[in-house]
Amino acid sequence: MKLPSGSSTIEEAVSKLAKRYDTISRFVLSEIDELAKSGMADQRWCAIARTDIEKGFLSLRNALPDARDGREYGKVPRTAESQNPTSFTPPVDPEGDRIGHHGTPPRIDWKDFKVGGDAGD
């Protein structure tokens, strides 16, 4: 993505993007509110849409680094090693018996239920 026009630093670009997304968010949410009040749409579905869109814009806003949070996104280029790691250590089951062989679930033996609450063979 290119820096927004007139931005000379990443901080300025992030600030402009945040303002742009806030403006878009306010517009979309006001459209949903107007639709809900119009009588042409189900208000419950409008409320669901509003909530989901609010969550989406919040996620988008959280994706942008804030000057005070210390994240360095977009400032440090990714290295070849970080893009293509040479080794990978798969997760290990600490008890060793919950994971089946070759990714299959463990075998669970069938037992019939007895009325007294005991499982029988």
C-alpha positions as CSV (number, residue, x, y, z in Angstrom):
1,M,0.0,0.0,0.0
2,K,1.3,3.5,-0.8
3,L,1.5,6.2,1.8
4,P,-1.5,8.6,1.7
5,S,-0.8,11.7,-0.3
6,G,1.0,14.4,1.7
7,S,2.5,11.9,4.2
8,S,6.2,12.1,4.6
9,T,6.5,9.7,7.5
10,I,4.8,6.5,8.6
11,E,3.4,8.2,11.6
12,E,1.6,10.8,9.4
13,A,0.4,8.1,7.1
14,V,-1.0,6.1,10.0
15,S,-2.8,9.2,11.3
16,K,-4.3,9.9,8.0
17,L,-5.4,6.3,7.5
18,A,-7.0,6.3,11.0
19,K,-8.9,9.5,10.2
20,R,-10.0,8.1,6.8
21,Y,-11.3,4.8,8.4
22,D,-13.1,6.7,11.2
23,T,-14.9,8.9,8.5
24,I,-15.9,5.8,6.6
25,S,-17.0,4.1,9.8
26,R,-19.2,7.0,10.8
27,F,-20.8,7.2,7.4
28,V,-21.6,3.4,7.2
29,L,-22.9,3.3,10.7
30,S,-25.2,6.3,10.1
31,E,-26.5,4.6,7.0
32,I,-27.3,1.5,9.0
33,D,-29.1,3.6,11.7
34,E,-31.1,5.4,9.0
35,L,-32.1,2.1,7.5
36,A,-33.2,0.7,10.9
37,K,-35.4,3.8,11.5
38,S,-36.9,3.8,8.0
39,G,-39.2,0.9,8.5
40,M,-37.9,-0.8,5.4
41,A,-35.6,-3.3,7.2
42,D,-35.7,-5.6,10.2
43,Q,-34.2,-3.6,13.1
44,R,-32.7,-6.8,14.6
45,W,-30.7,-7.5,11.5
46,C,-29.6,-3.9,11.3
47,A,-28.4,-4.1,14.9
48,I,-26.4,-7.3,14.0
49,A,-24.9,-5.6,11.0
50,R,-24.0,-2.5,13.0
51,T,-22.3,-4.6,15.7
52,D,-20.3,-6.6,13.1
53,I,-19.3,-3.5,11.2
54,E,-18.2,-1.8,14.5
55,K,-16.1,-4.9,15.3
56,G,-14.6,-4.8,11.9
57,F,-13.6,-1.2,12.1
58,L,-12.3,-1.6,15.6
59,S,-10.1,-4.5,14.3
60,L,-8.9,-2.3,11.4
61,R,-8.1,0.5,13.8
62,N,-6.2,-1.9,16.1
63,A,-4.2,-3.1,13.1
64,L,-2.7,0.4,12.8
65,P,0.2,1.0,15.0
66,D,-0.2,3.8,17.6
67,A,2.8,6.1,18.3
68,R,2.5,5.3,22.0
69,D,2.2,1.5,21.8
70,G,5.8,0.8,20.7
71,R,5.0,-1.6,17.8
72,E,7.3,-1.3,14.8
73,Y,4.9,-2.6,12.1
74,G,6.0,-1.3,8.7
75,K,9.2,0.2,10.0
76,V,11.4,-2.9,10.0
77,P,11.6,-4.9,6.8
78,R,11.1,-8.6,6.9
79,T,14.2,-10.7,6.4
80,A,14.4,-13.7,4.2
81,E,14.7,-15.9,7.3
82,S,11.5,-14.5,8.8
83,Q,9.6,-15.1,5.5
84,N,11.0,-18.5,4.9
85,P,12.2,-20.1,8.2
86,T,14.6,-23.0,7.8
87,S,13.3,-25.1,10.7
88,F,9.9,-25.7,12.3
89,T,9.2,-27.5,15.6
90,P,5.7,-29.0,15.6
91,P,3.7,-28.9,18.9
92,V,4.2,-31.9,21.2
93,D,1.6,-33.6,23.3
94,P,3.1,-33.5,26.9
95,E,1.2,-36.6,28.0
96,G,2.0,-38.4,24.8
97,D,-1.3,-40.3,24.5
98,R,-3.9,-37.8,23.5
99,I,-2.8,-37.4,19.9
100,G,-3.3,-40.4,17.6
101,H,-0.7,-41.6,15.1
102,H,-0.2,-39.4,12.0
103,G,-2.7,-36.8,13.2
104,T,-5.6,-39.2,13.7
105,P,-7.7,-39.0,16.9
106,P,-6.9,-41.4,19.7
107,R,-8.8,-44.6,19.8
108,I,-11.7,-44.7,22.3
109,D,-12.9,-48.1,23.2
110,W,-16.7,-48.7,23.1
111,K,-18.4,-49.6,26.4
112,D,-22.1,-50.2,26.9
113,F,-24.0,-48.2,29.4
114,K,-25.6,-50.0,32.4
115,V,-28.6,-48.6,34.2
116,G,-26.7,-48.5,37.5
117,G,-24.4,-45.9,36.0
118,D,-21.5,-48.2,35.4
119,A,-20.0,-48.7,31.9
120,G,-19.8,-52.4,31.1
121,D,-17.7,-54.3,28.6
